[in-house]
Amino acid sequence: MNVWKLTAANKIERFEEPVPAASEEKIKVRVTKVLLCSQDGALFRGQFKIKYPVVPGRFAVGIVAEDYSDDYPKGTRVLLHTYLPAEDSGSAKKDFSESDFDVCGQTRDGFLRDLVLLSPDEMTPLPDSVSDEDALLLHHVALAKAVVDSLEVKKGQHIAVVGASGLGIIICQLLIYQQAAPILIDANQNRLNFANASGIYYTQNTEGNFLENVGVLTGGRLADGAVFVTDAKDVEPSVAFQVCAREANVVIGGFSSRGINLDVGEAIRKQLTVHCLSEYVDNLEMAINLTANKAVNMQQVKAKPVEPDTLTEFYSSYVTYAEEEEKDYIYIKML
């Protein structure tokens, strides 16, 4: 079978490896689509410290290749889980700087290969009402739901979301679904215009006196809570503190592991409660239901397939919508 591996910074190679054999514990899954995301591009360019070689590809869908059980017959479409509990180090001294979760495609081999062996708890069956293209974003929806839950949102509240990335737009859509009023804040008007087309009513550019404008939108109270999306570009994280009323909840969340310089002076002055969220593994079933019920609608973002043979080109040049106003997302067509 074909396996693609990052063997060094800016170098991805294809290898031929034996087809794995299924077992009582593991199910053979044919990978069909792999999302190409900004973290993959950063890994390719050597911006994250990793152990080479590693199979990239963190968000993927596939089909069960062989009959396994009544729940997983051959042909079942499945979402492959990105975040898995880190393997027990046994008697070895624990490294407390490491995460309790492995990230497929970064700290353990990902899904950029023809076949994988997974246990039933490492994947989730997909209903017919959720397309493969929508399923590639289910981990984003799961994280967005965790963000909204942490805010303890009430009907009619104004919530500021700083960062008009795809994740930021999904968070806004879930806030609207829960009858809150999100205010999406970004430094780029084109991104905000695109968010308007995706159903986000209130947007605010950070140019000018944005704080006064947020005050007008909220009737002089400022926001009841805020989110800073970690892949936000050209926006200071402290904006999330500035736009909040006293004693509000603020969430700093996203998949990006880049360093964030955070001035907490405003948070201390206002006695804000700050929550930090990254991977979230408990919301995938909920994310499927929300997507199936159209609480999240990314129809404005077109899914663009590419072939595996063009991987080097796309990994080296790919940028996300958040970085360059890209309105497509790219997935690798494995089958």
KAGIZI-V168170 format. One record per backbone hydrogen bond with DSSP energy under -0.5 kcal/mol. CO is the residue of the C=O (numbers start at 1). NH is the residue of the N-H. E is the energy in kcal/mol with one decimal. If there is no record, write none. Layout:
# KAGIZI-V168170
co->CO nh->NH e->E
co->CO nh->NH e->E
This chain:
# KAGIZI-V168170
co->1 nh->17 e->-2.5
co->2 nh->114 e->-2.2
co->3 nh->15 e->-3.4
co->5 nh->7 e->-0.7
co->5 nh->13 e->-2.7
co->6 nh->53 e->-0.7
co->6 nh->54 e->-1.6
co->8 nh->11 e->-1.8
co->11 nh->7 e->-1.7
co->11 nh->8 e->-1.1
co->13 nh->5 e->-2.8
co->15 nh->3 e->-2.3
co->15 nh->17 e->-0.5
co->26 nh->23 e->-1.7
co->27 nh->29 e->-0.5
co->27 nh->118 e->-2.3
co->28 nh->65 e->-2.8
co->28 nh->66 e->-0.7
co->29 nh->31 e->-0.7
co->29 nh->116 e->-2.2
co->30 nh->63 e->-2.3
co->32 nh->334 e->-2.2
co->32 nh->335 e->-1.2
co->33 nh->61 e->-2.2
co->34 nh->332 e->-3.6
co->35 nh->37 e->-0.7
co->35 nh->59 e->-0.5
co->36 nh->330 e->-0.5
co->37 nh->41 e->-1.7
co->38 nh->42 e->-2.3
co->39 nh->43 e->-2.3
co->40 nh->44 e->-2.4
co->41 nh->45 e->-1.9
co->42 nh->47 e->-2.8
co->42 nh->48 e->-0.5
co->43 nh->46 e->-1.3
co->44 nh->10 e->-4.0
co->48 nh->50 e->-0.7
co->50 nh->52 e->-0.6
co->54 nh->6 e->-3.1
co->54 nh->56 e->-0.6
co->55 nh->110 e->-3.3
co->56 nh->112 e->-2.0
co->57 nh->111 e->-2.2
co->58 nh->60 e->-0.5
co->59 nh->35 e->-2.9
co->60 nh->80 e->-2.1
co->61 nh->32 e->-2.3
co->61 nh->33 e->-1.6
co->62 nh->78 e->-2.8
co->63 nh->30 e->-3.2
co->64 nh->75 e->-2.9
co->69 nh->68 e->-0.5
co->72 nh->68 e->-1.5
co->72 nh->69 e->-0.7
co->73 nh->76 e->-1.8
co->76 nh->64 e->-2.2
co->77 nh->126 e->-2.6
co->78 nh->62 e->-2.3
co->79 nh->124 e->-2.1
co->80 nh->60 e->-0.6
co->82 nh->84 e->-0.6
co->82 nh->104 e->-2.6
co->84 nh->102 e->-3.5
co->89 nh->92 e->-1.8
co->94 nh->96 e->-0.9
co->95 nh->98 e->-1.8
co->100 nh->86 e->-2.9
co->102 nh->84 e->-2.0
co->102 nh->104 e->-0.6
co->103 nh->106 e->-2.2
co->103 nh->107 e->-1.7
co->103 nh->108 e->-1.5
co->108 nh->105 e->-2.7
co->108 nh->106 e->-0.7
co->111 nh->113 e->-2.3
co->112 nh->4 e->-2.3
co->114 nh->31 e->-2.0
co->116 nh->29 e->-2.9
co->116 nh->118 e->-0.5
co->118 nh->27 e->-3.7
co->119 nh->122 e->-2.2
co->120 nh->123 e->-1.0
co->122 nh->81 e->-2.2
co->124 nh->79 e->-3.1
co->127 nh->130 e->-1.6
co->129 nh->131 e->-0.6
co->131 nh->135 e->-2.4
co->132 nh->136 e->-1.5
co->134 nh->137 e->-1.6
co->135 nh->138 e->-1.9
co->137 nh->141 e->-1.9
co->138 nh->142 e->-2.6
co->139 nh->143 e->-2.0
co->140 nh->144 e->-2.6
co->141 nh->145 e->-2.4
co->142 nh->146 e->-1.7
co->143 nh->147 e->-2.3
co->144 nh->148 e->-2.4
co->145 nh->149 e->-2.4
co->146 nh->150 e->-2.0
co->147 nh->151 e->-1.1
co->148 nh->152 e->-0.6
co->148 nh->153 e->-0.8
co->149 nh->152 e->-1.2
co->154 nh->157 e->-2.0
co->157 nh->159 e->-0.5
co->157 nh->181 e->-3.4
co->158 nh->224 e->-2.7
co->158 nh->225 e->-0.7
co->159 nh->183 e->-2.7
co->160 nh->162 e->-0.5
co->160 nh->227 e->-2.3
co->161 nh->163 e->-0.8
co->161 nh->185 e->-3.0
co->162 nh->229 e->-2.5
co->163 nh->165 e->-0.7
co->165 nh->169 e->-2.3
co->166 nh->170 e->-2.2
co->167 nh->171 e->-2.5
co->168 nh->172 e->-2.1
co->169 nh->173 e->-2.3
co->170 nh->174 e->-2.2
co->171 nh->175 e->-2.0
co->172 nh->176 e->-2.3
co->173 nh->177 e->-2.1
co->174 nh->178 e->-1.5
co->175 nh->180 e->-2.8
co->176 nh->179 e->-2.0
co->179 nh->156 e->-3.0
co->180 nh->182 e->-0.6
co->181 nh->159 e->-1.7
co->182 nh->184 e->-0.5
co->182 nh->202 e->-0.6
co->183 nh->161 e->-2.7
co->183 nh->185 e->-0.5
co->184 nh->204 e->-2.7
co->185 nh->163 e->-2.9
co->186 nh->206 e->-1.6
co->187 nh->189 e->-0.5
co->188 nh->192 e->-1.6
co->189 nh->193 e->-2.7
co->190 nh->194 e->-2.1
co->191 nh->195 e->-2.0
co->192 nh->196 e->-2.2
co->193 nh->197 e->-1.7
co->194 nh->198 e->-0.9
co->195 nh->198 e->-0.6
co->195 nh->200 e->-2.1
co->196 nh->199 e->-1.6
co->199 nh->201 e->-0.7
co->201 nh->203 e->-0.6
co->202 nh->184 e->-2.5
co->204 nh->186 e->-1.8
co->208 nh->210 e->-1.8
co->209 nh->213 e->-1.7
co->210 nh->214 e->-2.5
co->211 nh->215 e->-2.0
co->212 nh->216 e->-1.8
co->213 nh->217 e->-2.1
co->214 nh->218 e->-1.9
co->215 nh->220 e->-3.9
co->216 nh->219 e->-1.3
co->218 nh->221 e->-0.9
co->223 nh->245 e->-2.8
co->224 nh->249 e->-0.7
co->225 nh->160 e->-2.4
co->226 nh->251 e->-2.4
co->227 nh->162 e->-3.4
co->227 nh->229 e->-0.6
co->228 nh->253 e->-2.1
co->229 nh->232 e->-2.3
co->233 nh->187 e->-0.6
co->236 nh->239 e->-1.9
co->237 nh->240 e->-1.6
co->238 nh->241 e->-0.7
co->238 nh->242 e->-2.2
co->239 nh->243 e->-2.0
co->241 nh->244 e->-1.0
co->243 nh->223 e->-2.9
co->245 nh->248 e->-1.1
co->248 nh->273 e->-2.4
co->249 nh->226 e->-1.9
co->250 nh->275 e->-3.0
co->251 nh->228 e->-2.8
co->251 nh->253 e->-0.6
co->252 nh->277 e->-2.3
co->253 nh->230 e->-2.2
co->260 nh->262 e->-0.7
co->261 nh->263 e->-0.5
co->262 nh->264 e->-0.7
co->264 nh->268 e->-2.4
co->265 nh->269 e->-2.4
co->266 nh->270 e->-2.2
co->267 nh->271 e->-0.6
co->267 nh->272 e->-2.5
co->268 nh->271 e->-0.8
co->270 nh->247 e->-2.7
co->272 nh->274 e->-0.6
co->273 nh->250 e->-3.1
co->275 nh->252 e->-3.1
co->277 nh->254 e->-1.5
co->279 nh->278 e->-0.6
co->283 nh->287 e->-2.8
co->284 nh->288 e->-2.1
co->285 nh->289 e->-2.0
co->286 nh->290 e->-2.7
co->287 nh->291 e->-2.2
co->288 nh->292 e->-2.7
co->289 nh->293 e->-2.1
co->290 nh->295 e->-2.5
co->290 nh->296 e->-0.8
co->291 nh->294 e->-1.4
co->298 nh->301 e->-1.5
co->300 nh->302 e->-0.7
co->302 nh->304 e->-0.6
co->302 nh->329 e->-2.5
co->303 nh->305 e->-0.5
co->304 nh->331 e->-2.1
co->306 nh->333 e->-2.9
co->307 nh->310 e->-1.8
co->308 nh->311 e->-1.8
co->310 nh->314 e->-2.1
co->311 nh->315 e->-3.4
co->312 nh->316 e->-1.8
co->313 nh->317 e->-1.3
co->314 nh->318 e->-2.3
co->320 nh->323 e->-0.6
co->320 nh->324 e->-2.4
co->320 nh->326 e->-0.7
co->321 nh->325 e->-1.7
co->327 nh->302 e->-1.4
co->329 nh->304 e->-3.0
co->330 nh->36 e->-2.9
co->331 nh->306 e->-2.0
co->331 nh->333 e->-0.6
co->332 nh->34 e->-1.6
co->332 nh->334 e->-1.0
co->333 nh->308 e->-0.6
